Amino acid sequence: MSQQDDATKESAILDEYYDYVFSIVQRCGEISKSTNLEDMDVEFKSCDVDLVTAVDQLVEKTLITEITKKYPEHKFIGEETVSGGGECVLTDEPTWIIDPIDGTMNFVHGFPHYGISVALFMNKEPKIAFVYNPRLGQMFTARKGKGAFLNEQQIFVSKETSMSKALVMSEAGTSRDPDKLKVVFENLINLIPKIHGLRTLGCAALNMCMVALGGADVNYEFGIHAWDIAAGQLLVQEAGGVCIDPSGGSFDVLSRRVLCASTMTLALEIASNLSQYYPPRD
């Protein structure tokens, strides 16, 4: 079989995966929207701002169960599974990386910026991405080589190259480690006089989607996990942007570090202005 035939076969398989999981993600959005926030039990993970709800657990279980029914050979890296003691191992096998509710703090408060983030990696490369904010009806999707979309309309990064004109997104995250917080505040103090503005949605996946959409020009964060950024990586890249390590090196989805931007020029300028923090890897 020729390389072209192999590519055609893979494309058809990915289309099948995409269509099947798209409907599951939509169903999970309905689960989250139907939740009565006043009656919801909230538990704590690493600290009192690192939250998990029964909805997080139900959405992740639904995604894994339904995908496994049709594709039993597929692997998974899920936030709640890993938090419960599961392994975070990315191999060459088809692997779905899932954050069932990215932005749980927002979700608990009724702040309408949270997302169901799902990405398929094959051979350690992103192939399919979904980030769905059901509260606002925003479905961000991407397939490798086929572009990035918001509600089926193709989206593109801004192509901004100047830091002084850049709208930058970032998060403090849930860690209250003093060394990390020191770096967070150092970067804010350093960047704010040099950029056009700073924004934060409280949801890593949606922050990356804002870069893909062209509404923001940069997003950087330290201490996030693979499930926060796996789908966003493909969305930004398919919209014409770049994802790198905040030091300026190559992006590693398991590094817990991300810098994405509309252009490489802008990404490297931001990187050169950042104090660095290196959390333990996923």
RADA-V373728 format. One record per backbone hydrogen bond with DSSP energy under -0.5 kcal/mol. CO is the residue of the C=O (numbers start at 1). NH is the residue of the N-H. If there is no record, write none. Layout:
[[CO;NH] [CO;NH]]
This chain:
[[2;6] [3;7] [4;8] [5;9] [6;10] [7;11] [8;12] [9;13] [10;14] [11;15] [12;16] [13;17] [14;18] [15;19] [16;20] [17;21] [18;22] [19;23] [20;24] [21;25] [22;26] [23;27] [24;28] [25;29] [26;30] [27;31] [28;32] [29;33] [30;34] [32;35] [35;37] [36;39] [37;40] [41;54] [43;52] [47;45] [47;50] [49;51] [50;45] [52;43] [53;57] [54;58] [55;59] [56;60] [57;61] [58;62] [59;63] [60;64] [61;65] [62;66] [63;67] [64;68] [65;69] [66;70] [67;71] [71;74] [75;96] [77;98] [78;82] [79;83] [80;84] [81;86] [82;85] [87;89] [89;91] [91;124] [92;123] [94;75] [95;97] [95;121] [96;77] [96;98] [97;119] [98;79] [98;100] [99;117] [101;103] [101;104] [102;115] [103;107] [104;108] [105;109] [106;110] [106;111] [107;110] [110;112] [111;113] [115;102] [115;117] [116;118] [116;132] [117;99] [118;130] [119;97] [119;121] [120;127] [120;128] [121;95] [122;125] [125;122] [127;144] [128;120] [129;142] [130;118] [131;133] [131;140] [132;116] [132;134] [133;136] [133;137] [133;138] [137;139] [138;133] [138;140] [139;151] [140;131] [141;149] [142;129] [143;146] [147;143] [148;155] [149;141] [150;153] [152;154] [153;150] [155;148] [162;165] [163;166] [163;196] [166;168] [166;196] [166;197] [167;217] [167;218] [168;199] [169;220] [177;181] [178;182] [179;183] [180;184] [181;185] [182;186] [183;187] [184;188] [185;189] [186;190] [187;191] [188;192] [189;193] [191;194] [191;195] [197;168] [199;170] [203;207] [204;208] [205;209] [206;210] [207;211] [208;212] [209;213] [210;214] [210;215] [210;216] [211;214] [217;262] [218;169] [219;260] [220;171] [221;258] [225;228] [225;229] [226;229] [226;230] [229;233] [230;234] [231;235] [232;236] [233;237] [234;238] [235;239] [236;241] [237;240] [238;148] [239;157] [242;261] [243;251] [244;259] [245;248] [249;245] [252;255] [254;282] [256;223] [256;224] [258;221] [259;244] [260;219] [261;242] [263;267] [264;268] [265;269] [266;270] [267;271] [268;272] [270;273] [271;274] [277;279]]
